[in-house]
Amino acid sequence: MSAGPAPDNTAMHRSLGKYASALKEFASSPSNFRILHSLPSTALPTPKTLYVLDSSFNPPTLAHLSIATEALLRDTQPSPSPKRLLLLLSTQNADKAPRPASFDQRLAMMQIFASDIHSNIASQSSSAKAEEIGIDIGVTKLPYFVDKAVAISESDAYPSSIQQVHLTGFDTLIRILDPKYYPPEKKLSILDPFLEKHRLMVTYRTDDEWGAKQVQDEYLDNLAKGKREQDGGKKEWVTEGRIVMCAGKQEGEETISSTKVREAVKKDDRQRLKRLLSDGVAQYVLKEKLYLETWNKD
C-alpha cells in the first residue's frame, strides 16, 4: 500500500450514488445479470474469453488481484484472445449476508480495484497489454454458480460463443462440488453443460483450514479417478482440463482474507493492510472508515 493521492471525496460519493441508484433499478427489473461499469470506457475488440471472478468483495483483496493477474497473464491453457475480466457481485448470496459493507460500497471498491488490476498487469507486462484487457463490474440476483453462468451466457453483454473461465479458490471449489447446493436431485451432473464449454481455474488455499497443497491435489485426483461418480462427478472434468489448479499463496506468505482485513482496520494496523489490500482499495477503506464495527465473519 504505497503512498498515493487520497481518494477524491466528491468522486467517491458520486460513485456510491450511481451504484445505489443502479442497484435499486436492477432489483426491480426482471434481469438476473447486468453490467454496471466497464473499464476502459473506450471500445475494445469483441472478447472470445471471459474470466469471471465471482466474490463477495467485502473488500476486494490482494488475493483477488493475484487470482485475476495470474489468469489474465499466465493461463496455461490456450484461451482465445481477446480476453475480458468480469468482477461479479451477487446481491443475493447463498451463504453471506450483505454486511458489513453495503453493496454500493462494495461496487465502488470494485471500480477502484479494476483500476488497480490494470496497474498491476501493466507493471508485470506492458501498458499496451493492460490496455487490451477490458474489465466489467457486474451484478447478479442469482445465488448459485451454475445459474450465474447461464445468466451470463444468455445476456446480450457478451457473444453467445464466449468461453467462460471462472476464477475461484479451493474453498469455493469445495462448495461448487458439494451436491447439497443442487436440489432437488443433489447431483453434480447439473455441472455438465457448463463444463462442456467452460472452465474452472482454482487457486490453492493452503492454510490450516484447507490443508497443504498435496491434500488439495488429492481432492481433484479423487475426482479424476472416478471416486465422485456416485455424486454425478465426472473424471473427464479433471483429465480434460476443465478444472485445473493454479498457483496461489506461496509458502511463507501471509494468508489473505476479508476477516484479516477487518481485523487490521480495527487495530489501525496500516502496515498489515499493505500486505492485504491494493493501494486504491486500502485508501478507500481508510477514508470511508469501513469495517470499524464488530463483524467477524469472512
Residue pairs with C-beta under 8 A, 6 or more apart in sequence:
1 270
1 273
1 274
1 277
1 278
1 279
1 282
1 283
2 274
2 279
4 279
4 280
4 283
6 283
6 287
7 112
7 280
7 283
7 284
7 287
9 287
12 108
12 284
12 287
12 288
15 107
15 108
15 111
16 104
16 105
16 108
19 36
19 103
19 104
19 107
19 108
20 104
22 34
22 36
23 91
23 103
23 104
23 107
23 139
26 34
26 36
26 91
26 139
26 141
27 91
27 141
31 141
32 140
32 141
32 142
32 147
32 151
33 138
33 139
33 140
33 141
33 142
33 148
33 151
33 152
33 155
33 157
34 138
34 139
34 140
34 155
34 157
35 86
35 136
35 137
35 138
35 157
36 107
36 137
36 138
36 139
37 107
37 111
37 114
37 136
37 137
38 134
38 135
38 136
38 137
39 111
39 114
39 115
39 118
39 134
39 135
39 136
39 137
40 131
40 134
44 82
44 84
44 132
44 134
45 82
46 82
46 159
47 82
47 83
47 84
47 134
47 158
47 159
47 162
48 79
48 80
48 81
48 82
48 83
48 159
48 161
48 162
48 163
49 79
49 80
49 81
49 82
49 83
49 84
49 162
49 163
49 165
50 83
50 84
50 85
50 86
50 152
50 158
50 162
50 163
50 164
50 165
51 68
51 71
51 72
51 83
51 84
51 85
51 86
51 165
51 166
51 167
51 201
52 85
52 86
52 88
52 149
52 152
52 164
52 165
52 166
52 167
53 64
53 67
53 68
53 85
53 86
53 87
53 88
53 167
54 88
54 90
54 145
54 148
54 166
54 167
54 168
55 64
55 87
55 88
55 89
56 89
56 90
56 93
56 96
56 106
56 258
57 64
57 87
57 89
57 106
57 109
57 110
57 113
58 96
58 100
58 101
58 106
58 258
59 101
59 106
59 109
59 258
59 261
59 277
59 281
59 285
59 290
59 291
60 87
60 109
60 110
60 113
60 277
60 278
60 281
61 256
61 257
61 258
61 261
61 276
61 277
61 281
62 256
62 275
62 276
62 277
62 278
63 169
63 203
63 248
63 249
63 256
63 257
64 113
65 113
65 116
65 117
65 120
65 278
66 203
66 248
67 167
67 168
67 169
67 201
67 203
67 248
68 85
68 117
68 167
69 117
69 120
69 121
69 124
70 203
70 246
70 247
71 165
71 167
71 201
71 246
72 83
72 85
72 121
72 133
73 121
73 124
73 125
73 129
74 246
75 165
75 201
76 244
76 246
77 199
77 241
77 244
79 163
79 165
80 163
82 132
82 133
82 134
83 132
83 133
84 133
84 134
84 135
84 136
84 158
85 114
85 117
85 133
85 134
85 135
85 136
86 135
86 136
86 138
86 152
87 110
87 113
87 114
87 135
87 136
87 137
87 138
88 138
88 139
88 140
88 148
89 103
89 106
89 107
89 110
89 137
89 138
89 139
89 140
90 139
90 140
90 141
90 142
90 143
90 148
91 98
91 103
91 139
91 140
91 141
92 141
92 142
92 143
93 143
94 143
94 144
94 181
95 175
96 297
99 295
100 262
100 290
100 291
100 293
100 295
101 109
101 290
101 291
103 139
105 288
105 290
107 137
107 139
108 284
109 281
109 284
109 285
110 137
111 137
112 280
112 281
112 284
113 278
113 280
113 281
114 135
114 137
115 280
116 278
116 279
116 280
116 281
117 135
118 130
118 131
118 133
118 135
119 130
120 278
121 129
121 130
121 133
122 129
122 130
136 157
138 157
140 148
140 151
142 148
142 151
144 181
144 182
145 166
145 175
145 176
145 181
146 182
146 190
146 191
146 194
149 164
149 166
149 194
149 198
150 194
152 158
152 164
153 160
153 162
153 164
163 197
163 198
163 199
164 194
164 197
164 198
164 199
165 198
165 199
165 200
165 201
166 198
166 199
166 200
166 201
167 201
167 203
168 176
168 200
168 201
168 202
168 203
169 202
169 203
169 205
169 248
170 202
170 203
170 204
170 205
170 210
170 216
170 219
170 245
170 248
171 205
171 209
171 210
172 202
173 200
173 202
173 243
174 219
175 181
176 191
176 200
177 188
177 223
177 228
177 231
177 233
179 186
179 187
179 188
179 231
179 232
180 186
182 188
182 190
187 231
187 232
188 228
188 231
188 232
188 233
188 234
189 232
190 232
191 232
191 237
192 234
195 234
195 237
195 242
195 243
198 242
199 241
199 242
199 243
199 244
200 242
200 243
200 244
201 244
201 246
202 243
202 244
202 245
202 246
203 245
203 246
203 247
203 248
204 213
204 216
204 245
204 246
204 247
204 248
204 249
205 216
205 248
205 249
206 212
206 213
206 216
206 248
206 249
206 251
207 249
207 255
210 216
216 245
217 245
220 238
220 243
220 245
221 238
222 228
223 233
223 234
223 235
223 237
223 238
223 243
224 235
224 238
224 239
225 235
226 235
229 235
236 242
237 243
249 255
249 256
254 260
254 275
254 276
256 275
256 276
257 298
258 298
259 296
259 297
259 298
260 272
260 276
261 273
261 276
261 277
261 285
261 291
262 291
262 295
262 296
263 269
264 270
264 272
264 273
264 276
265 273
265 285
265 286
265 290
265 291
265 292
266 291
266 292
270 286
273 282
273 285
273 286
274 282
276 282
277 285
284 290
285 291
